Amino acid sequence: MEKDEMLNVIIGKFLSELAALDQNAISLVTVTLTVKPEYFPKTGYRQQLEIDGTIKSIHEQQGTQPMPYYVTCYEQ
C-alpha cells in the first residue's frame, strides 16, 4: 500500500465502525490531522499557503459514504 492510500484506508475503517453503531447515532464526522505531505490522499482538494515565510499545504476531502465526513490534513 502506498503512503498516499493509507489515510483513506484507515479513515474508511473508522467510518465503517462508526456507521455500525445504532442507527443515526452519528450524523457527521469531522477529522483534522497534522501529517507529512506524502501521506496526503490523492483525492480531494489541496491548497498551499505561506506561514511565517514557509510554504505549507492543506488537503481537504469530503464524502457521504458510509456517512457524511469531512477530513482536513495540515502539513507538519
Contacts in CASP RR format, 6 or more apart in sequence:
PFRMAT RR
TARGET T0000
AUTHOR 0000-0000-0000
METHOD contacts of the structure
MODEL  1
MEKDEMLNVIIGKFLSELAALDQNAISLVTVTLTVKPEYFPKTGYRQQLE
IDGTIKSIHEQQGTQPMPYYVTCYEQ
1 9 0 8 1.000
3 38 0 8 1.000
3 39 0 8 1.000
4 38 0 8 1.000
4 39 0 8 1.000
4 40 0 8 1.000
4 41 0 8 1.000
4 42 0 8 1.000
5 41 0 8 1.000
5 42 0 8 1.000
6 39 0 8 1.000
7 33 0 8 1.000
7 35 0 8 1.000
7 39 0 8 1.000
7 40 0 8 1.000
7 41 0 8 1.000
7 71 0 8 1.000
7 73 0 8 1.000
8 41 0 8 1.000
8 43 0 8 1.000
11 31 0 8 1.000
11 69 0 8 1.000
11 71 0 8 1.000
12 66 0 8 1.000
14 29 0 8 1.000
14 31 0 8 1.000
15 29 0 8 1.000
15 66 0 8 1.000
15 67 0 8 1.000
15 69 0 8 1.000
16 66 0 8 1.000
18 25 0 8 1.000
18 26 0 8 1.000
18 29 0 8 1.000
18 67 0 8 1.000
19 26 0 8 1.000
19 66 0 8 1.000
19 67 0 8 1.000
26 67 0 8 1.000
27 67 0 8 1.000
27 68 0 8 1.000
28 67 0 8 1.000
28 68 0 8 1.000
28 69 0 8 1.000
28 70 0 8 1.000
29 67 0 8 1.000
29 68 0 8 1.000
29 69 0 8 1.000
29 70 0 8 1.000
30 69 0 8 1.000
30 70 0 8 1.000
30 71 0 8 1.000
30 72 0 8 1.000
31 69 0 8 1.000
31 70 0 8 1.000
31 71 0 8 1.000
31 72 0 8 1.000
32 71 0 8 1.000
32 72 0 8 1.000
32 74 0 8 1.000
33 71 0 8 1.000
33 72 0 8 1.000
33 73 0 8 1.000
33 74 0 8 1.000
34 73 0 8 1.000
34 74 0 8 1.000
34 75 0 8 1.000
34 76 0 8 1.000
35 73 0 8 1.000
35 74 0 8 1.000
35 75 0 8 1.000
35 76 0 8 1.000
36 75 0 8 1.000
36 76 0 8 1.000
37 57 0 8 1.000
37 59 0 8 1.000
37 75 0 8 1.000
37 76 0 8 1.000
39 73 0 8 1.000
40 46 0 8 1.000
40 57 0 8 1.000
40 59 0 8 1.000
40 73 0 8 1.000
40 75 0 8 1.000
41 59 0 8 1.000
41 61 0 8 1.000
41 71 0 8 1.000
41 73 0 8 1.000
43 61 0 8 1.000
44 59 0 8 1.000
44 60 0 8 1.000
44 61 0 8 1.000
44 62 0 8 1.000
45 59 0 8 1.000
45 60 0 8 1.000
45 61 0 8 1.000
46 57 0 8 1.000
46 58 0 8 1.000
46 59 0 8 1.000
46 60 0 8 1.000
47 57 0 8 1.000
47 58 0 8 1.000
47 60 0 8 1.000
48 55 0 8 1.000
48 56 0 8 1.000
48 57 0 8 1.000
48 58 0 8 1.000
49 55 0 8 1.000
49 56 0 8 1.000
49 58 0 8 1.000
50 56 0 8 1.000
56 74 0 8 1.000
56 75 0 8 1.000
57 75 0 8 1.000
58 72 0 8 1.000
58 73 0 8 1.000
58 74 0 8 1.000
58 75 0 8 1.000
59 72 0 8 1.000
59 73 0 8 1.000
60 70 0 8 1.000
60 71 0 8 1.000
60 72 0 8 1.000
60 73 0 8 1.000
61 70 0 8 1.000
61 71 0 8 1.000
61 73 0 8 1.000
62 68 0 8 1.000
62 69 0 8 1.000
62 70 0 8 1.000
62 71 0 8 1.000
63 69 0 8 1.000
63 70 0 8 1.000
END
